[in-house]
Amino acid sequence: MKNILLPTDFSSNSLNAINYALEFFKDEHCTFYLFHVQKTSSYISDDLMAASSHTTIHHSVLNPVKEKLKKLMDDLKIEKPDQNYNFEIVTDYDSFIDAVKQVIRCKNIDLIVMGTNGATGAKEVIFGSNTLNVIRKINCPLITVPYGCSFVPPKNILYSIDYNDHFNEDGIEPLTNILDKYKSTLRILKIKEDDTLTIAEFDDKKHMKEFFKGTDHTFHSITNVPTALAIDSFVQIMDIDLNAMFIHRETFLERFFLGSVTSKISYGSRVPLLVLHAG
């Protein structure tokens, strides 16, 4: 059974990501944790003054959120009566990242699914500050769902590899699980600075051919093109449904999210992104 964390702020964007997750894991036995973190700054003294004298500050802050999560949970159960899904609600009153780390540890979370805000030219706006912080600071597989993106079975999956990265099986299981579930075709794209073929790159390709031998896969490379623009173009030309990539370093993160000054279109608005972390 998979344990899936679904953070929500009750926005249409986060609700869309939740619906995507429920469709994505159709016919699997999953527990979905509907998760909301209430920031301290969201409350002012008037909110607390209005509470009953018998009510703790903690309850005054979190009880309305729990009611909203319960209503959402009940609605989802009605919408998916034929699925083998369990739902639990989790609330916290903490910093978002600390709360996420705690729930991952306590609930043995396998994957996080979060919404993004669409591409607008700044990485914090493209992904939202919470999503960006999860990518950077949380060592857990993550699917980010672009604003307004409806579920499409991922028949064509892109695996993007930065020019400084090398193939490693460690941490790739979420991708192989998806490939197995949907019998997807895998497009392996190497982002390169030049046409030079190194020994390490040759070994990587040989390793991947063996590792993905049970999967329909093809190899591609794009040279001397800004990362965001290269991936965005490939996604459109090859009709990609999901992009998977390992995030190892801040430099790749910046190149991927922002690209160059002339590529503000950014991949971010196209298809969901599966973020993987090695070890």
PyMOL commands that set and color helices and strands:
alter all, ss='L'
color gray80, all
select helices_A, chain A and resi 12-24+40-42+45-49+57-79+96-107+123-127+129-137+173-182+199-211+227-237+250-258+267-269
alter helices_A, ss='H'
color red, helices_A
select strands_A, chain A and resi 2-7+30-37+85-92+111-115+142-145+156-161+185-192+217-223+242-246+273-276
alter strands_A, ss='S'
color yellow, strands_A
deselect
rebuild
show_as cartoon
